[in-house]
Amino acid sequence: MKRQIAAIEFGTSKIVTMIAQNSGLDRLDIVGSGTVPYDGYSDGDWNTPRQMVQRVRDSIAAAEMEAGIKVREIYVGIPGEYIHVCACEAEVEAPGGEIDDSVVNAVQDAAADSLRLAERGCMVLHRTPAWYIVDDGKKTMAPYGGGSRLKALVTFVIAESVFIEDVSEMFSVLDIAILGFLSPSLGEGLLLLSLDDRDRGSLLIDCGYLNTEISVVEGDAIVYHAMLPRGGGHITADLATELRIPMRAAEQIKRNYVFNPDEFDMDSFSEVVDEASGRRMTFPREVISSIVEGSVKELTDMIDMTIRNDAAQYLGSRSQVFLTGGGLALMRGGREYLSAQIGRPVKVAAAKSSKMNSPVYAAALGLADLIFDSIEQHEEASDGVMSKVRNLFK
């Protein structure tokens, strides 16, 4: 059955609203989208809070115009800045020597009880297993069948109440109902990484404009999550400061920069136009290179330290590293530069979608995909309950 949803994702430099359908084989059929730049957030607060309602209204209006519909209900993605990931191993006995839904739920409940989530006062967005082990067997995502004990690594994505309260107030002003809050970080990992990559445990680096999000995804869960306060916008800001040029001109230079130039680019110059005066400004490559690569090295050093000190314990010898987001993945040679700095092969991950398939929109597409997945799981659970009721009456 065709279903249509509206979703909004708050990036570090843009707000993206999508109206999507699950038609045919393409679950992410984007029928309308609206992308609006804004000043983002830092230290847990909006940088320009008074502009937020208007920016959200503009983003939704653009999506409505393209889709030709009015948005009355919407799903909201909570940025990585406002989420925390908790993981816990738990083990329970299986009555009657059979692993069924009740045992699976029991082991997840046991993990939640161990973390004492009810006392934290935060909203639990997702409860997802990274793996199960039946008795002394191997890790699996399908534990059902015979067995006396079930062990699991269960992760919980929880959200800070301050974001939920702020966004709820915004949409109340706009007279739009919020159907649910979800984590684009989880959706992005499930959408971009294959089942095989997730079985091995993979590292996903989403380098945005103001920060960089690092996640380790295993099974259907994020088992490690970190936010670094640096992104592609800091490279632009360093260029603007050192060259004494406007941010827009600095962004143009950054986008045209090549990390590994060929012989024709080695002695090239970067030229931009000052929009205010119309004056052309030219800078030699060695000057641009010193600023850009010095700024990027600061970012990659932070990534490398995070991986070595924290994330490495969740990775195995066959784990892959993926890069997405618009901060570094779109710079020519950026993937190779990051790979050399962290000493690991890096692949650029992008969603396979007919629209918005750039790494810039990876989080937004991950959110939409996660919404459809959550709706389908809810319907399957409801169908299961109704089936049991029908069998009871039979």
C-alpha positions as a printed NumPy array, in Angstrom:
array([[  0.   ,   0.   ,   0.   ],
       [  1.361,   3.416,  -0.986],
       [  2.127,   5.644,   1.975],
       [  3.225,   9.258,   2.121],
       [  5.141,  10.921,   4.954],
       [  6.657,  14.303,   5.723],
       [  9.931,  14.579,   7.648],
       [ 12.225,  17.397,   8.712],
       [ 15.947,  17.133,   9.473],
       [ 18.004,  19.818,  11.217],
       [ 21.557,  19.801,   9.875],
       [ 24.356,  22.034,  11.083],
       [ 23.886,  24.55 ,   8.255],
       [ 20.55 ,  23.682,   6.629],
       [ 17.019,  22.518,   7.412],
       [ 15.691,  19.854,   5.039],
       [ 12.011,  18.971,   4.715],
       [ 11.044,  15.959,   2.614],
       [  7.714,  14.592,   1.451],
       [  8.283,  10.978,   0.42 ],
       [  6.287,   8.   ,  -0.818],
       [  7.019,   4.276,  -0.664],
       [  5.864,   3.557,  -4.193],
       [  6.927,   0.404,  -6.029],
       [ 10.48 ,  -0.767,  -5.42 ],
       [ 11.708,   2.703,  -4.436],
       [ 10.846,   3.331,  -0.789],
       [ 12.485,   6.759,  -0.953],
       [ 10.453,   8.363,  -3.723],
       [ 10.914,  12.039,  -2.85 ],
       [  7.93 ,  13.952,  -4.247],
       [  8.802,  17.252,  -2.593],
       [ 11.747,  18.777,  -0.732],
       [ 12.754,  22.102,   0.742],
       [ 16.288,  23.021,   1.814],
       [ 16.8  ,  26.274,   3.699],
       [ 20.149,  27.519,   5.073],
       [ 20.309,  28.627,   8.695],
       [ 22.905,  29.244,  11.387],
       [ 22.658,  25.83 ,  13.026],
       [ 23.322,  25.061,  16.666],
       [ 26.238,  24.846,  19.075],
       [ 26.686,  23.942,  22.725],
       [ 23.14 ,  22.577,  22.854],
       [ 21.354,  25.726,  21.653],
       [ 20.281,  27.377,  18.398],
       [ 22.729,  30.013,  17.172],
       [ 19.853,  32.285,  16.029],
       [ 16.796,  31.121,  17.998],
       [ 14.538,  33.989,  16.891],
       [ 14.85 ,  32.934,  13.239],
       [ 13.98 ,  29.286,  13.776],
       [ 10.2  ,  29.374,  13.255],
       [ 10.556,  31.293,   9.989],
       [ 13.33 ,  29.014,   8.697],
       [ 11.254,  25.917,   9.487],
       [  8.204,  27.497,   7.828],
       [ 10.242,  28.305,   4.685],
       [ 11.632,  24.759,   4.438],
       [  8.192,  23.162,   4.776],
       [  6.62 ,  25.634,   2.331],
       [  9.209,  24.783,  -0.343],
       [  8.503,  21.046,   0.035],
       [  4.747,  21.674,  -0.047],
       [  5.028,  23.69 ,  -3.238],
       [  7.011,  20.983,  -5.038],
       [  4.753,  18.141,  -3.853],
       [  1.523,  20.066,  -4.316],
       [  0.171,  19.153,  -0.878],
       [ -0.252,  20.753,   2.539],
       [  1.744,  19.313,   5.449],
       [ -0.442,  18.76 ,   8.507],
       [  1.649,  16.093,  10.241],
       [  5.396,  15.559,  10.324],
       [  8.167,  13.372,  11.73 ],
       [ 11.137,  15.171,  13.292],
       [ 14.762,  14.069,  13.232],
       [ 16.795,  14.865,  16.345],
       [ 20.382,  15.95 ,  15.513],
       [ 23.375,  14.095,  16.878],
       [ 24.13 ,  17.089,  19.113],
       [ 21.049,  16.228,  21.184],
       [ 21.258,  12.43 ,  21.381],
       [ 23.215,   9.947,  23.472],
       [ 23.829,   6.265,  22.837],
       [ 23.821,   3.788,  25.738],
       [ 24.768,   0.139,  25.25 ],
       [ 24.465,  -2.808,  27.626],
       [ 24.872,  -6.581,  27.514],
       [ 22.183,  -8.639,  29.21 ],
       [ 21.295, -12.328,  29.544],
       [ 18.045, -14.118,  30.405],
       [ 16.798, -17.67 ,  30.616],
       [ 14.382, -19.069,  28.033],
       [ 11.463, -20.893,  29.704],
       [ 10.709, -24.21 ,  28.024],
       [ 13.926, -24.133,  26.014],
       [ 12.444, -21.954,  23.266],
       [ 13.549, -18.474,  22.132],
       [ 10.486, -16.454,  21.099],
       [  9.342, -12.814,  21.127],
       [  8.794, -12.837,  24.871],
       [ 12.4  , -13.896,  25.528],
       [ 13.759, -11.338,  23.041],
       [ 11.739,  -8.6  ,  24.746],
       [ 12.863,  -9.836,  28.16 ],
       [ 16.568,  -9.557,  27.341],
       [ 16.049,  -6.027,  25.958],
       [ 14.091,  -5.071,  29.09 ],
       [ 16.902,  -6.461,  31.229],
       [ 19.402,  -4.238,  29.41 ],
       [ 17.18 ,  -1.181,  29.973],
       [ 16.852,  -2.023,  33.665],
       [ 20.622,  -2.348,  34.015],
       [ 21.114,   1.13 ,  32.498],
       [ 18.343,   2.553,  34.724],
       [ 17.021,   4.556,  31.78 ],
       [ 13.735,   5.333,  33.51 ],
       [ 15.627,   7.51 ,  36.001],
       [ 17.373,   9.681,  33.39 ],
       [ 14.36 ,  11.757,  32.38 ],
       [ 15.167,  11.504,  28.665],
       [ 13.084,  10.218,  25.774],
       [ 14.161,   6.817,  24.416],
       [ 13.991,   7.135,  20.626],
       [ 15.175,   3.662,  19.648],
       [ 15.892,   0.346,  21.341],
       [ 17.879,  -1.811,  18.956],
       [ 19.948,  -5.001,  19.221],
       [ 23.512,  -5.167,  17.925],
       [ 23.583,  -8.974,  18.243],
       [ 22.158, -11.996,  20.06 ],
       [ 23.874, -15.168,  21.267],
       [ 21.835, -18.311,  21.97 ],
       [ 23.517, -20.497,  24.618],
       [ 27.195, -20.651,  23.562],
       [ 26.603, -20.088,  19.848],
       [ 27.734, -17.375,  17.487],
       [ 26.416, -13.841,  17.183],
       [ 23.195, -13.61 ,  15.198],
       [ 20.34 , -11.241,  14.449],
       [ 17.836, -14.139,  14.238],
       [ 17.865, -15.87 ,  17.657],
       [ 14.492, -17.627,  17.384],
       [ 14.261, -21.373,  17.948],
       [ 15.607, -23.827,  20.48 ],
       [ 17.813, -22.562,  23.298],
       [ 17.983, -22.272,  27.078],
       [ 19.61 , -18.828,  27.437],
       [ 19.697, -15.666,  25.359],
       [ 22.413, -13.037,  25.578],
       [ 22.299,  -9.707,  23.705],
       [ 24.02 ,  -6.378,  23.244],
       [ 21.218,  -3.813,  23.219],
       [ 21.648,  -0.116,  22.485],
       [ 19.366,   2.783,  23.302],
       [ 19.309,   6.123,  21.508],
       [ 18.011,   8.721,  23.96 ],
       [ 17.22 ,  12.381,  23.293],
       [ 17.632,  15.492,  25.406],
       [ 14.342,  17.062,  26.421],
       [ 15.477,  20.613,  25.571],
       [ 15.386,  19.915,  21.819],
       [ 12.027,  18.18 ,  22.   ],
       [ 10.518,  21.072,  23.948],
       [ 11.884,  23.717,  21.559],
       [ 10.735,  21.923,  18.409],
       [  7.334,  21.07 ,  19.876],
       [  6.793,  24.782,  20.554],
       [  7.837,  25.694,  16.99 ],
       [  5.387,  23.281,  15.376],
       [  2.645,  24.339,  17.744],
       [  3.043,  27.871,  16.353],
       [  2.928,  26.436,  12.806],
       [ -0.14 ,  24.318,  13.665],
       [  1.555,  21.111,  12.485],
       [  1.274,  17.901,  14.516],
       [  4.46 ,  15.957,  15.317],
       [  3.922,  12.238,  14.718],
       [  7.216,  11.149,  16.251],
       [ 10.864,  11.896,  16.954],
       [ 13.586,   9.719,  15.405],
       [ 17.364,   9.684,  15.097],
       [ 18.759,  10.513,  11.619],
       [ 22.099,   9.159,  12.878],
       [ 20.623,   5.656,  13.213],
       [ 18.694,   5.94 ,   9.954],
       [ 21.811,   7.094,   8.11 ],
       [ 23.828,   4.121,   9.362],
       [ 21.149,   1.596,   8.407],
       [ 20.604,   3.163,   4.978],
       [ 24.211,   3.726,   3.907],
       [ 25.854,   0.568,   5.272],
       [ 25.088,  -2.869,   3.89 ],
       [ 24.123,  -5.803,   6.082],
       [ 27.585,  -7.309,   5.6  ],
       [ 29.266,  -4.04 ,   6.598],
       [ 27.096,  -3.817,   9.713],
       [ 27.7  ,  -7.452,  10.63 ],
       [ 31.419,  -6.677,  10.721],
       [ 30.876,  -3.429,  12.614],
       [ 31.615,  -0.32 ,  10.531],
       [ 32.643,   3.25 ,  11.293],
       [ 30.599,   6.048,   9.722],
       [ 32.031,   9.598,   9.705],
       [ 29.512,  12.319,   8.842],
       [ 31.447,  15.543,   8.419],
       [ 28.99 ,  18.431,   8.367],
       [ 29.412,  22.186,   8.294],
       [ 29.849,  22.89 ,  11.998],
       [ 30.567,  19.482,  13.504],
       [ 31.537,  15.917,  12.671],
       [ 29.551,  12.907,  13.847],
       [ 31.271,   9.552,  14.373],
       [ 29.247,   6.354,  14.761],
       [ 30.074,   2.672,  14.937],
       [ 27.179,   0.644,  13.549],
       [ 26.828,  -3.059,  14.328],
       [ 23.798,  -5.144,  13.452],
       [ 20.806,  -2.807,  13.593],
       [ 22.328,  -0.549,  16.238],
       [ 24.729,   2.296,  16.897],
       [ 27.127,   0.925,  19.501],
       [ 29.334,   4.034,  19.71 ],
       [ 28.569,   7.697,  19.03 ],
       [ 30.572,  10.915,  19.316],
       [ 30.265,  14.533,  18.157],
       [ 33.34 ,  16.599,  17.29 ],
       [ 32.967,  20.405,  17.319],
       [ 34.603,  20.922,  13.932],
       [ 33.431,  20.585,  10.331],
       [ 33.749,  21.943,   6.816],
       [ 32.625,  25.41 ,   7.86 ],
       [ 35.748,  25.811,   9.982],
       [ 37.895,  25.304,   6.866],
       [ 35.951,  28.098,   5.181],
       [ 36.283,  30.326,   8.235],
       [ 40.067,  29.772,   8.366],
       [ 40.355,  30.762,   4.702],
       [ 38.231,  33.862,   5.228],
       [ 40.28 ,  34.933,   8.242],
       [ 43.735,  34.303,   6.777],
       [ 42.962,  35.766,   3.331],
       [ 40.732,  38.532,   4.678],
       [ 37.945,  37.729,   2.254],
       [ 34.159,  37.189,   2.691],
       [ 32.902,  33.761,   3.773],
       [ 31.161,  33.2  ,   0.439],
       [ 34.396,  33.746,  -1.484],
       [ 36.248,  31.476,   0.961],
       [ 33.628,  28.754,   0.465],
       [ 34.154,  28.971,  -3.288],
       [ 37.907,  28.5  ,  -2.866],
       [ 37.364,  25.545,  -0.541],
       [ 35.018,  23.795,  -2.96 ],
       [ 37.484,  24.179,  -5.833],
       [ 40.488,  22.993,  -3.84 ],
       [ 42.217,  19.757,  -4.952],
       [ 44.24 ,  17.814,  -2.354],
       [ 46.236,  15.769,  -4.834],
       [ 46.786,  18.028,  -7.848],
       [ 48.251,  16.854, -11.118],
       [ 51.181,  18.607, -12.774],
       [ 48.91 ,  21.241, -14.312],
       [ 47.424,  22.232, -10.958],
       [ 50.639,  22.455,  -8.945],
       [ 51.313,  26.084,  -9.912],
       [ 47.692,  27.151, -10.34 ],
       [ 46.03 ,  30.148,  -8.71 ],
       [ 42.67 ,  30.489,  -6.996],
       [ 40.584,  33.406,  -8.215],
       [ 37.395,  34.743,  -6.641],
       [ 35.292,  37.862,  -7.065],
       [ 34.415,  40.135,  -4.153],
       [ 30.651,  40.575,  -4.609],
       [ 30.639,  43.864,  -2.722],
       [ 33.277,  45.637,  -4.812],
       [ 33.394,  43.457,  -7.93 ],
       [ 37.167,  43.202,  -7.502],
       [ 38.903,  40.006,  -8.599],
       [ 41.227,  38.466,  -6.025],
       [ 43.916,  35.919,  -6.904],
       [ 45.841,  33.696,  -4.486],
       [ 48.694,  31.266,  -5.265],
       [ 48.132,  27.566,  -4.589],
       [ 50.87 ,  27.322,  -1.944],
       [ 49.076,  29.923,   0.185],
       [ 45.673,  28.214,  -0.189],
       [ 47.213,  24.784,   0.403],
       [ 48.851,  25.843,   3.653],
       [ 45.558,  27.154,   5.056],
       [ 43.254,  24.392,   3.801],
       [ 45.447,  21.426,   4.668],
       [ 46.399,  22.914,   8.023],
       [ 42.705,  23.323,   8.869],
       [ 41.76 ,  19.864,   7.584],
       [ 44.635,  18.281,   9.49 ],
       [ 43.244,  19.743,  12.707],
       [ 39.927,  18.044,  11.895],
       [ 41.462,  14.712,  10.881],
       [ 43.666,  14.7  ,  14.002],
       [ 40.494,  14.979,  16.108],
       [ 38.905,  12.13 ,  14.13 ],
       [ 42.008,   9.961,  14.45 ],
       [ 42.26 ,  10.545,  18.206],
       [ 38.566,   9.689,  18.667],
       [ 38.949,   6.462,  16.718],
       [ 42.128,   5.362,  18.481],
       [ 41.079,   6.274,  22.017],
       [ 37.388,   5.368,  21.979],
       [ 35.864,   3.862,  18.835],
       [ 38.59 ,   1.294,  18.058],
       [ 37.373,  -1.067,  20.79 ],
       [ 34.133,  -1.558,  18.805],
       [ 35.915,  -2.3  ,  15.517],
       [ 37.369,  -5.553,  14.224],
       [ 40.03 ,  -6.413,  11.683],
       [ 37.391,  -6.527,   8.905],
       [ 35.614,  -3.301,   9.854],
       [ 35.245,  -0.66 ,   7.147],
       [ 35.355,   3.144,   7.425],
       [ 32.852,   5.278,   5.496],
       [ 32.683,   9.037,   4.951],
       [ 29.581,  11.101,   4.195],
       [ 28.27 ,  14.65 ,   4.699],
       [ 29.166,  17.797,   2.772],
       [ 32.06 ,  19.004,   4.908],
       [ 34.854,  16.838,   3.496],
       [ 33.435,  14.148,   1.181],
       [ 32.754,  16.653,  -1.636],
       [ 36.276,  18.08 ,  -1.6  ],
       [ 38.383,  16.504,  -4.36 ],
       [ 40.913,  14.232,  -2.695],
       [ 39.3  ,  14.705,   0.719],
       [ 38.601,  10.997,   1.172],
       [ 42.192,  10.081,   0.308],
       [ 43.563,  12.755,   2.641],
       [ 41.443,  11.468,   5.533],
       [ 42.484,   7.889,   4.787],
       [ 46.175,   8.813,   4.935],
       [ 45.74 ,  10.718,   8.196],
       [ 43.869,   7.973,  10.084],
       [ 45.796,   5.075,   8.513],
       [ 42.667,   3.226,   7.323],
       [ 40.982,   2.81 ,   3.916],
       [ 37.972,   5.14 ,   3.618],
       [ 34.982,   4.864,   1.277],
       [ 32.479,   7.618,   0.476],
       [ 28.949,   6.476,   1.314],
       [ 25.901,   7.976,  -0.413],
       [ 22.283,   6.852,  -0.509],
       [ 21.017,   5.182,  -3.687],
       [ 18.104,   7.48 ,  -4.395],
       [ 16.782,   9.001,  -7.601],
       [ 16.778,  12.406,  -5.878],
       [ 18.978,  14.04 ,  -3.269],
       [ 21.595,  11.283,  -3.563],
       [ 24.491,  13.548,  -2.546],
       [ 26.366,  12.914,   0.739],
       [ 24.974,  16.319,   1.777],
       [ 21.513,  14.74 ,   2.167],
       [ 22.568,  11.393,   3.657],
       [ 21.134,  12.143,   7.109],
       [ 17.828,  13.423,   5.696],
       [ 17.37 ,  10.35 ,   3.495],
       [ 18.339,   8.101,   6.398],
       [ 15.621,   9.737,   8.48 ],
       [ 12.964,   9.139,   5.803],
       [ 14.025,   5.517,   5.361],
       [ 13.948,   4.933,   9.126],
       [ 10.418,   6.357,   9.308],
       [  9.122,   3.91 ,   6.718],
       [ 10.968,   1.067,   8.432],
       [  9.476,   1.992,  11.824],
       [  5.964,   2.196,  10.359],
       [  6.356,  -1.235,   8.745],
       [  7.644,  -2.797,  11.97 ],
       [  4.719,  -1.3  ,  13.902],
       [  2.239,  -2.7  ,  11.369],
       [  3.881,  -6.131,  11.49 ],
       [  3.616,  -6.12 ,  15.279],
       [ -0.042,  -5.058,  15.075],
       [ -0.74 ,  -7.781,  12.502],
       [  0.858, -10.318,  14.827],
       [ -1.364,  -9.268,  17.728],
       [ -4.499,  -9.373,  15.567],
       [ -3.516, -12.798,  14.254],
       [ -3.238, -14.111,  17.807],
       [ -6.644, -12.608,  18.65 ],
       [ -8.214, -14.225,  15.57 ],
       [ -6.66 , -17.587,  16.484],
       [ -7.984, -17.23 ,  20.021],
       [-11.537, -16.734,  18.758],
       [-11.12 , -19.645,  16.359]])
